Amino acid sequence: MLGSEVEHVTVFEAKPEDSSVGGHAVAIMGGMKIFEFIGLLEELIAVGFPIDKMTAMNTYGLELFDLLMHDIFRATKNPNLLSSPETGERPLAYFCSRGCVQKVLARGLAKDTFNKFVPREIQERTTVDLKYNCPVVHVHEYNTPNGKKVAIQFENNRVEDDFDIVLGCDGAQSKVKDYILQEAYAEDPDSDPRKDQLAFCGIRTSFTSTGPDPEFKLRKPRGPRQWYGDGIYAMEATVGGVNGPEHYLGISYASKEDAKMGENTKWGQGSNAMREELRKLLVAKGFGAHKEFMNIFDNTERLVELGIRANPRPLKTWHSKSSRVVLVGDSAHKM
Ligand SMILES: Cc1cc2nc3c(=O)[nH]c(=O)nc-3n(C[C@H](O)[C@H](O)[C@H](O)COP(=O)(O)OP(=O)(O)OC[C@H]3O[C@@H](n4cnc5c(N)ncnc54)[C@H](O)[C@@H]3O)c2cc1C
């Protein structure tokens, strides 16, 4: 890949460009080092909300302990938890919406961010084309006189081919993974694919998020709070969103029933069933007494509900036999 020819990279994203990707948020700690590495730290810090202090509560309202995250990071001197001396050795703990992280990454491609660890002439030879609304349905390899190539099939039977390498960074429900595993099973007639399927592991998680609240009417500007209860754990936080700070609740709870796995973006306008179900659970678990928490919940605009799934055993492999199709990130992950 770092040869002398021009490199062309195409990124296919299933969602539309303006998608805020549901109510997800990410607490970015050591991972921010990567943003520094690719030259996007300043942009991420500008939109992120600092995790300077993390407070742990129980559902009776008792404050259990505070973690002074930024102070701890500063004191460790761990280079992965602080930005480099060039950027001021700042503690790297921020909360962002996933949509926000994706926007920063996409802008980084558009403005040709240069990574100081890769020779500039290689980066100048590399072009990147980001295509939204392209849900991949299937990938396959085929033979040519110059060796194997990879073809990608999209919805509506549209196909793009002639790729040298495909990286499947398409998350837990990866289509690229299907191709790699099918090939591996075909090689091993004794294997049973059913034994490797993701299985619900008894935990459901709902992510909820308000719209932008730049005046902090719904929640004071402060670090995240973690709530511990009987069979339930919640993270309450303000996160940097695409259009300003948003308030986020991540609610995980033990459940025998699998989630419906979907997103209800029309909470305010349409069905309230998911909201009501979750509200009842929160009240039963003691959150009804916590007005600010419930106020955030009641002003939530988006909800994503997931059943947490895990692979019963490690993936057989994370690359095709030719190594031209490779899994990256959550597609290769156990959960
Ligand atoms: C409940 C939960 C909480 C988490 N909390 C944190 C946290 O606080 N901090 C943290 O660092 N990590 C957290 N993680 C982990 C983190 O979110 C993931 O590890 C990370 O997002 C994985 O990145 P990825 O790019 O591999 O996959 P994803 O983030 O899932 O991205 C996959 C991308 O591929 C696209 N895509 C999917 N299918 C297709 C298709 N067929 N065709 C084209 N595009 C497709 C999707 O739209 C998406 O943009 C959490 C994970 C979970 C499940």
PDBQT file of the ligand as one rigid body, heavy atoms in Angstrom, charges set to zero:
ROOT
HETATM    1  C1  LIG A 401     -23.209  -0.138  24.248  1.00  0.00    +0.000 C 
HETATM    2  C2  LIG A 401     -21.878   0.342  23.768  1.00  0.00    +0.000 A 
HETATM    3  C3  LIG A 401     -21.232   1.405  24.394  1.00  0.00    +0.000 A 
HETATM    4  C4  LIG A 401     -19.966   1.814  23.984  1.00  0.00    +0.000 A 
HETATM    5  N1  LIG A 401     -19.351   2.861  24.614  1.00  0.00    +0.000 NA
HETATM    6  C5  LIG A 401     -18.124   3.259  24.208  1.00  0.00    +0.000 A 
HETATM    7  C6  LIG A 401     -17.462   4.361  24.815  1.00  0.00    +0.000 A 
HETATM    8  O1  LIG A 401     -18.017   5.036  25.693  1.00  0.00    +0.000 OA
HETATM    9  N2  LIG A 401     -16.206   4.683  24.409  1.00  0.00    +0.000 N 
HETATM   10  C7  LIG A 401     -15.584   3.989  23.412  1.00  0.00    +0.000 A 
HETATM   11  O2  LIG A 401     -14.452   4.338  23.049  1.00  0.00    +0.000 OA
HETATM   12  N3  LIG A 401     -16.199   2.948  22.809  1.00  0.00    +0.000 NA
HETATM   13  C8  LIG A 401     -17.436   2.567  23.177  1.00  0.00    +0.000 A 
HETATM   14  N4  LIG A 401     -18.063   1.522  22.569  1.00  0.00    +0.000 N 
HETATM   15  C9  LIG A 401     -17.358   0.817  21.504  1.00  0.00    +0.000 C 
HETATM   16  C10 LIG A 401     -17.313   1.661  20.233  1.00  0.00    +0.000 C 
HETATM   17  O3  LIG A 401     -18.553   2.275  19.983  1.00  0.00    +0.000 OA
HETATM   18  C11 LIG A 401     -16.978   0.743  19.088  1.00  0.00    +0.000 C 
HETATM   19  O4  LIG A 401     -15.877  -0.065  19.435  1.00  0.00    +0.000 OA
HETATM   20  C12 LIG A 401     -16.611   1.548  17.847  1.00  0.00    +0.000 C 
HETATM   21  O5  LIG A 401     -17.651   2.418  17.497  1.00  0.00    +0.000 OA
HETATM   22  C13 LIG A 401     -16.347   0.598  16.702  1.00  0.00    +0.000 C 
HETATM   23  O6  LIG A 401     -16.082   1.349  15.564  1.00  0.00    +0.000 OA
HETATM   24  P1  LIG A 401     -16.227   0.687  14.148  1.00  0.00    +0.000 P 
HETATM   25  O7  LIG A 401     -15.853   1.764  13.164  1.00  0.00    +0.000 OA
HETATM   26  O8  LIG A 401     -15.500  -0.602  14.077  1.00  0.00    +0.000 OA
HETATM   27  O9  LIG A 401     -17.774   0.314  13.981  1.00  0.00    +0.000 OA
HETATM   28  P2  LIG A 401     -19.051   1.266  14.059  1.00  0.00    +0.000 P 
HETATM   29  O10 LIG A 401     -18.814   2.434  14.937  1.00  0.00    +0.000 OA
HETATM   30  O11 LIG A 401     -20.209   0.359  14.333  1.00  0.00    +0.000 OA
HETATM   31  O12 LIG A 401     -19.159   1.851  12.581  1.00  0.00    +0.000 OA
HETATM   32  C14 LIG A 401     -19.588   1.053  11.506  1.00  0.00    +0.000 C 
HETATM   33  C15 LIG A 401     -19.946   1.997  10.368  1.00  0.00    +0.000 C 
HETATM   34  O13 LIG A 401     -20.249   1.202   9.231  1.00  0.00    +0.000 OA
HETATM   35  C16 LIG A 401     -21.521   1.581   8.714  1.00  0.00    +0.000 C 
HETATM   36  N5  LIG A 401     -22.108   0.367   8.177  1.00  0.00    +0.000 N 
HETATM   37  C17 LIG A 401     -22.666  -0.679   8.841  1.00  0.00    +0.000 A 
HETATM   38  N6  LIG A 401     -23.088  -1.610   7.994  1.00  0.00    +0.000 NA
HETATM   39  C18 LIG A 401     -22.786  -1.155   6.762  1.00  0.00    +0.000 A 
HETATM   40  C19 LIG A 401     -22.998  -1.676   5.455  1.00  0.00    +0.000 A 
HETATM   41  N7  LIG A 401     -23.582  -2.862   5.259  1.00  0.00    +0.000 N 
HETATM   42  N8  LIG A 401     -22.577  -0.929   4.403  1.00  0.00    +0.000 NA
HETATM   43  C20 LIG A 401     -21.955   0.269   4.581  1.00  0.00    +0.000 A 
HETATM   44  N9  LIG A 401     -21.754   0.817   5.801  1.00  0.00    +0.000 NA
HETATM   45  C21 LIG A 401     -22.159   0.108   6.865  1.00  0.00    +0.000 A 
HETATM   46  C22 LIG A 401     -22.309   2.139   9.892  1.00  0.00    +0.000 C 
HETATM   47  O14 LIG A 401     -23.327   3.015   9.439  1.00  0.00    +0.000 OA
HETATM   48  C23 LIG A 401     -21.203   2.855  10.671  1.00  0.00    +0.000 C 
HETATM   49  O15 LIG A 401     -20.981   4.161  10.202  1.00  0.00    +0.000 OA
HETATM   50  C24 LIG A 401     -19.348   1.136  22.924  1.00  0.00    +0.000 A 
HETATM   51  C25 LIG A 401     -20.011   0.096  22.260  1.00  0.00    +0.000 A 
HETATM   52  C26 LIG A 401     -21.271  -0.302  22.669  1.00  0.00    +0.000 A 
HETATM   53  C27 LIG A 401     -21.983  -1.410  21.929  1.00  0.00    +0.000 C 
ENDROOT
TORSDOF 0
